[in-house]
Amino acid sequence: MSPSLLAAFVATLVVFCAGDFVWLGHLAKGFYQAQIGPLLLHTPKWAAAAAFYPLYVAGIVFFCIEPSLAQGSWPRAAVTGALLGLLAYATYDLSNLATLKGWTLSFVIVDVLWGVAITAAASTAGYFAARAF
């Protein structure tokens, strides 16, 4: 992996994890508890999180940042990040809405919008980190 893509990966991972920590742990904690509280674990399964975050961030780097660097376009990184977030979060949330009791449309809307926002922000941050190299 080139130094610029490594910088993109690290910056994207930091922004995505920090954003999710603030969102899930503080800003939206009450909303998530009210919407899907009975489904939530008391303690997260950290091994699953440790697998998810780097895997998803690698997808952001590959599908969003690297092509945007080739075009020299940070707006492309933001837009493709938003689209990847929409696709990933909508796949998860709509599948759960279709198959799980208690999964609500209001939860789907909020969670998908969060996925769009955090993936776009992380992709943009990763793009600028890579450009710094």
TAVENPE-V612799 format. One record per backbone hydrogen bond with DSSP energy under -1.0 kcal/mol. NH is the residue of the N-H (numbers start at 1). CO is the residue of the C=O. Records with the same first field share a line. If there is no record, write none. Layout:
# TAVENPE-V612799
NH: CO ; CO
This chain:
# TAVENPE-V612799
6: 2
7: 3
8: 4
9: 5
10: 6
11: 7
12: 8
13: 9
14: 10
15: 11
16: 12
17: 13
18: 14
19: 15
20: 16
21: 17
22: 18
23: 19
24: 20
25: 21
26: 22
27: 22
28: 23
32: 28
33: 29
34: 30
35: 31
36: 32
37: 33
39: 36
40: 37
46: 44
49: 45
50: 46
51: 47
52: 48
53: 49
55: 51
56: 52
57: 53
58: 54
59: 55
60: 56
61: 57
62: 58
63: 59
64: 60
65: 60
66: 61
68: 64
69: 65
70: 66
71: 67
73: 68
77: 73
78: 74
79: 75
80: 76
81: 77
82: 78
83: 79
84: 80
85: 81
86: 82
87: 83
88: 84
89: 85
90: 86
91: 87
92: 88
93: 89
94: 90
95: 91
96: 92
97: 93
98: 94
99: 95
100: 96
103: 100
108: 104
109: 105
110: 106
111: 107
112: 108
113: 109
114: 110
115: 111
116: 112
117: 113
118: 114
119: 115
120: 116
121: 117
122: 118
123: 119
124: 120
125: 121
126: 122
127: 123
128: 124
129: 125
130: 126
131: 127
132: 128
133: 130
